[in-house]
Structures are given as C-alpha cells and as structure tokens.
C-alpha cells in the first residue's frame, strides 16, 4: 500500500512539474507573484527527472497496481462524464439562450 501511495504521489508531482512548464509558455500573461531563476524550464525539468527516477526504482507490483488503478479511474471518469444527466442539459440550454440574446 505504501508503494502504491508513493507512485501515485510521484505521478501527481510529475504532472505538476510538466504543467508548470506548459503553463509558463502557453499562458505567459498570467500574473505570477514571484520568479525563480531558471524557473520555467530548468527547475520543473529537474523535478520531473527526479520523479521519474524515483518512480523507476519502485517495485514492479507497484507499477502493475498503479496501472490498474489508473485504468479503473479513467473508465469511471469517462463513463460518468458521458452519462447524460439533467444538470448538463439545463446548463447547455441556458447557455444557448443567453448567447442568442
């Protein structure tokens, strides 16, 4: 269980490191309250490399369990997201009425 928690947390940190770099270049006009030397490229890249390195040294059973949980989570997310429900239809109708005016 500890290894599964480790791989999940490291994967989340990996996504954050990648996301920081992507946002830095895709949305350069966003307000940023502080700056870090070599921040947009070097620091997130080092963070991603360290996360991948630590993930690589986890046991294979952690990889297998993580993969199964990731697939299960994606299936639930996709099924729930495509399931028609009243809130989405109501929002879609209200939005089309507001934009037509």
GIRAHU-V538395 format. One record per backbone hydrogen bond with DSSP energy under -0.5 kcal/mol. CO is the residue of the C=O (numbers start at 1). NH is the residue of the N-H. Records with the same first field share a line. If there is no record, write none. Layout:
BEGIN
CO=NH, NH
END
This chain:
BEGIN
1=5
2=6
3=7
4=8
5=9
6=10
7=11
8=12
9=13
10=14
11=15
12=16
13=17
14=18
15=19
16=20
17=21
18=22
19=23
20=24
21=25
22=26
23=27
27=30
36=39
38=42, 43
39=44
41=45
42=46
43=47
44=48
45=49
46=50
47=51
48=52
49=53
50=54
51=55
52=56
53=57
55=58
59=62, 63
60=64
61=65
62=66
63=67
64=68
65=69
66=70
67=71
68=72
69=73
70=74
71=75
72=76
73=77
74=78
75=79
76=80
77=81
78=82
79=83
85=89
86=90
87=91
88=92
89=93
90=94
91=95
92=96
93=97
94=98
95=99
96=100
97=101
END
